[in-house]
Amino acid sequence: MSTALEPPPAAADPADDRDAVTYLLNPAAPMSSGKSIAQIAHAAVMAGDDRALGAWVAASCPARVLAPGPAGFAVGVRAGLRVACVQDAGLTEVAPGTMTVVALGASPARDLPAGLVASG
């Protein structure tokens, strides 16, 4: 079963000044809402294991989820800010080894790479 969710934005709001981990959904891996949430949860657990993110964990793990287009996702993958990358086992909705979610380290939106922050 799956409940339809509002789609996440393609880019972060530049006014978002929280030190939040940013989860990027891979546009090449369409997933149900339940699968998407599970993959984000996997990335959150991976990020929580990073000792460098202790302040983020102490702040109750603030987060933002983005669904960028292919170009934005590629920018996020190459940014060098990755704290987690989920590659699915392929038992349900996507092929084995599919990169479903990339998590970028805790930062305000303004510190995300160009292409992941809304202009305006």
Contact map, one row per residue, 1 for C-alpha under 8 A:
111000000000000000000000000000000100000000000000000000000000000000000000000000000000000000000000000000000000000000000000
111100000000000000000000000000011100000000000000000000000000000000000000000000000000000000000000000000000000000000000000
111110000000000000000000000000001100000000000000000000000000000000000000000000000000000000000000000000000000000000000000
011111000000000000000000000000001000000000000000000000000000000000000000000000000000000000000000000000000000000000000000
001111100000000000000000000000001000000000000000000000000000000000000000000000000000000000000000000000000000000000000000
000111110000000000000000000000000000000000000000000000000000000000000000000000000000000000000000000000000000000000000000
000011111000000000000000000000000000000000000000000000000000000000100000000000000000000000000000000000000000000000000000
000001111100000000000000000000000000000000000000000000000000000011100000000000000000000000000000000000000000000000000000
000000111111000000000000000000000000000000000000000000000000000011110000000000000000000000000000000000000000000000000000
000000011111000000000000000000000000000000000000000000000000000001111000000000000000000000000000000000000000000000010000
000000001111100000000000000000000000000000000000000000000000000001110000000000000000000000000000000000000000000000111100
000000001111110100000000000000000000000000000000000000000000000101000000000000000000000000000000000000000000100000011100
000000000011111100000000000000000000000000000000000000000000000000000000000000000000000000000000000000000000100000001100
000000000001111110000000000000000000000000000000000000000000000000000000000000000000000000000000000000000000110000001111
000000000000111110000000000000000000000000000000000000000000000000000000000000000000000000000000000000000000110000000000
000000000001111111000000000000000000000000000000000000000000000000000000000000000000000000000000000000000001110000000000
000000000000011111100000000000000000000000000000000000000000000000000000000000000000000000000000000000000011110000000000
000000000000000111110000000000000000000000000000000000000000010000000000000000000000000000000000000000000011100000000000
000000000000000011111000000000000000000000000000000000010000010000000000000000000000000000000000000000000111000000000000
000000000000000001111100000000000000000000000000000000010000111100000000000000000000000000000000000000001111000000000000
000000000000000000111110000000000000000000000000000000000000111100000000000000000000000000000000000000111110000000000000
000000000000000000011111000000000000000000000000000000000000001111000000000000000000000000000000000000111100000000000000
000000000000000000001111100000000000000100100000000000000000001111000000000000000000000000000000000011110000000000000000
000000000000000000000111110000000000000000000000000000000000000011110000100100000000000000000000000011110000000000000000
000000000000000000000011111010000001000000000000000000000000000011110000100000000000000000000000000111000000000000000000
000000000000000000000001111111000000000000000000000000000000000000110100100000000000000000000000001111000000000000000000
000000000000000000000000111111000000000000000000000000000000000000111100100000000000000000000000000000000000000000000000
000000000000000000000000011111000000000000000000000000000000000000000100000000000000000000000000000000000000000000000000
000000000000000000000000111111100000000000000000000000000000000000000000000000000000000000000100011100000000000000000000
000000000000000000000000011111110000000000000000000000000000000000000000000000000000000000000100000000000000000000000000
000000000000000000000000000011111111000000000000000000000000000000000000000000000000000000001100000000000000000000000000
010000000000000000000000000001111111000000000000000000000000000000000000000000000000000000000000000000000000000000000000
011110000000000000000000000000111111100000000000000000000000000000000000000000000000000000000000000000000000000000000000
111000000000000000000000000000111111110000000000000000000000000000000000000000000000000000000000000000000000000000000000
000000000000000000000000000000111111111000000000000000000000000000000000000000000000000000001000000000000000000000000000
000000000000000000000000100000111111111100000000000000000000000000000000000000000000000000000000000000000000000000000000
000000000000000000000000000000001111111110000000000000000000000000000000000000000000000000000000000000000000000000000000
000000000000000000000000000000000111111111000000000000000000000000000000000000000000000000000000000000000000000000000000
000000000000000000000000000000000011111111100000000000000000000000000000000000000000010000000000000110000000000000000000
000000000000000000000010000000000001111111110000000000000000000000000000000000000000000000000000000010000000000000000000
000000000000000000000000000000000000111111111000000000000000000000000000000000000000000000000000000000000000000000000000
000000000000000000000000000000000000011111111100000000000000000000000000000000000000010000000000000000000000000000000000
000000000000000000000010000000000000001111111110000000000000000000000000000000000001110000000000000011100000000000000000
000000000000000000000000000000000000000111111111000000000000000000000000000000000001000000000000000000100000000000000000
000000000000000000000000000000000000000011111111100000000000000000000000000000000000000000000000000000000000000000000000
000000000000000000000000000000000000000001111111110000000000000000000000000000000011000000000000000000000000000000000000
000000000000000000000000000000000000000000111111110010000000000000000000000000000011000000000000000000101000000000000000
000000000000000000000000000000000000000000011111111011001000000000000000000000000000000000000000000000000000000000000000
000000000000000000000000000000000000000000001111111010000000000000000000000000000000000000000000000000000000000000000000
000000000000000000000000000000000000000000000111111111000000000000000000000000000010000000000000000000000000000000000000
000000000000000000000000000000000000000000000001111111000000000000000000000000000000000000000000000000000000000000000000
000000000000000000000000000000000000000000000000011111100000000000000000000000000000000000000000000000000000000000000000
000000000000000000000000000000000000000000000011111111111000000000000000000000000000000000000000000000001100000000000000
000000000000000000000000000000000000000000000001011111111100000000000000000000000000000000000000000000000000000000000000
000000000000000000000000000000000000000000000000000111111110000000000000000000000000000000000000000000000000000000000000
000000000000000000110000000000000000000000000000000011111111110000000000000000000000000000000000000000000100000000000000
000000000000000000000000000000000000000000000001000011111111100000000000000000000000000000000000000000000000000000000000
000000000000000000000000000000000000000000000000000001111111100000000000000000000000000000000000000000000000000000000000
000000000000000000000000000000000000000000000000000000111111110000000000000000000000000000000000000000000000000000000000
000000000000000000000000000000000000000000000000000000011111110000000000000000000000000000000000000000000000000000000000
000000000000000000011000000000000000000000000000000000011111111000000000000000000000000000000000000000000000000000000000
000000000000000001111000000000000000000000000000000000010011111100000000000000000000000000000000000000000000000000000000
000000000000000000011110000000000000000000000000000000000000111110000000000000000000000000000000000000000000000000000000
000000000001000000011110000000000000000000000000000000000000011111000000000000000000000000000000000000000000000000000000
000000011000000000000111100000000000000000000000000000000000001111100000000000000000000000000000000000000000000000000000
000000011111000000000111100000000000000000000000000000000000000111110000000000000000000000000000000000000000000000000000
000000111110000000000001111000000000000000000000000000000000000011111000000000000000000000000000000000000000000000000000
000000001110000000000001111000000000000000000000000000000000000001111111100000000000000000000000000000000000000000010000
000000000100000000000000001000000000000000000000000000000000000000111111100000000000000000000000000000000000000000000000
000000000000000000000000011100000000000000000000000000000000000000011111110000000000000000000000000000000000000000000000
000000000000000000000000000000000000000000000000000000000000000000011111111000000000000000000000000000000000000000100000
000000000000000000000000000000000000000000000000000000000000000000011111111100000000000000000000000000000000000000110000
000000000000000000000001111000000000000000000000000000000000000000011111111110000000000000000000000000000000000000000000
000000000000000000000000000000000000000000000000000000000000000000000111111111000000000000000000000000000000000000000000
000000000000000000000000000000000000000000000000000000000000000000000011111111100000000000000000000000000000000011110000
000000000000000000000001000000000000000000000000000000000000000000000001111111111100000000000000000001010000000010010000
000000000000000000000000000000000000000000000000000000000000000000000000111111110100000000000000000001000000000000000000
000000000000000000000000000000000000000000000000000000000000000000000000011111110000000000000000000000000000000000000000
000000000000000000000000000000000000000000000000000000000000000000000000001111111100000000000000000000000000000010000000
000000000000000000000000000000000000000000000000000000000000000000000000000111111100000000000000000000000000000000000000
000000000000000000000000000000000000000000000000000000000000000000000000000100111110000000000000000000011000000000000000
000000000000000000000000000000000000000000000000000000000000000000000000000110111111100000000000000001111000000000000000
000000000000000000000000000000000000000000000110010000000000000000000000000000001111100000000000000001111000000000000000
000000000000000000000000000000000000000000110110000000000000000000000000000000000111110000000000000001110000000000000000
000000000000000000000000000000000000000000100000000000000000000000000000000000000111111000000000001111100000000000000000
000000000000000000000000000000000000001001100000000000000000000000000000000000000001111100000000001111000000000000000000
000000000000000000000000000000000000000000000000000000000000000000000000000000000000111110000001111110000000000000000000
000000000000000000000000000000000000000000000000000000000000000000000000000000000000011111100111111100000000000000000000
000000000000000000000000000000000000000000000000000000000000000000000000000000000000001111100011110000000000000000000000
000000000000000000000000000000000000000000000000000000000000000000000000000000000000000111111111110000000000000000000000
000000000000000000000000000000000000000000000000000000000000000000000000000000000000000111111111000000000000000000000000
000000000000000000000000000000000000000000000000000000000000000000000000000000000000000001111100000000000000000000000000
000000000000000000000000000000100010000000000000000000000000000000000000000000000000000001111110000000000000000000000000
000000000000000000000000000011100000000000000000000000000000000000000000000000000000000101111111010000000000000000000000
000000000000000000000000000000000000000000000000000000000000000000000000000000000000000111101111110000000000000000000000
000000000000000000000000000000000000000000000000000000000000000000000000000000000000001111100111110000000000000000000000
000000000000000000000000000000000000000000000000000000000000000000000000000000000000001111000011111000000000000000000000
000000000000000000000000000010000000000000000000000000000000000000000000000000000000001111000111111100000000000000000000
000000000000000000000000010010000000000000000000000000000000000000000000000000000000111100000000111111000000000000000000
000000000000000000000000110010000000001000000000000000000000000000000000000000000000111100000000011111000000000000000000
000000000000000000000011110000000000001100100000000000000000000000000000000000000000111000000000001111100000000000000000
000000000000000000000011110000000000000000100000000000000000000000000000000110000111110000000000001111110000000000000000
000000000000000000001111000000000000000000110010000000000000000000000000000000000111100000000000000011111000000000000000
000000000000000000001111000000000000000000000000000000000000000000000000000100001111000000000000000001111100000000000000
000000000000000000011100000000000000000000000010000010000000000000000000000000001110000000000000000000111110000000000000
000000000000000000111100000000000000000000000000000010010000000000000000000000000000000000000000000000011111000000000000
000000000000000011111000000000000000000000000000000000000000000000000000000000000000000000000000000000001111101100000000
000000000000000111110000000000000000000000000000000000000000000000000000000000000000000000000000000000000111111100000000
000000000001111111000000000000000000000000000000000000000000000000000000000000000000000000000000000000000011111100001000
000000000000011110000000000000000000000000000000000000000000000000000000000000000000000000000000000000000001111100001000
000000000000000000000000000000000000000000000000000000000000000000000000000000000000000000000000000000000011111110000000
000000000000000000000000000000000000000000000000000000000000000000000000000000000000000000000000000000000011111111011000
000000000000000000000000000000000000000000000000000000000000000000000000001100100000000000000000000000000000001111111000
000000000000000000000000000000000000000000000000000000000000000000000000001000000000000000000000000000000000000111111000
000000000010000000000000000000000000000000000000000000000000000000000011001000000000000000000000000000000000000011111100
000000000111000000000000000000000000000000000000000000000000000000010001001100000000000000000000000000000000000111111100
000000000011110000000000000000000000000000000000000000000000000000000000000000000000000000000000000000000000110111111110
000000000011110000000000000000000000000000000000000000000000000000000000000000000000000000000000000000000000000000111111
000000000000010000000000000000000000000000000000000000000000000000000000000000000000000000000000000000000000000000001111
000000000000010000000000000000000000000000000000000000000000000000000000000000000000000000000000000000000000000000000111
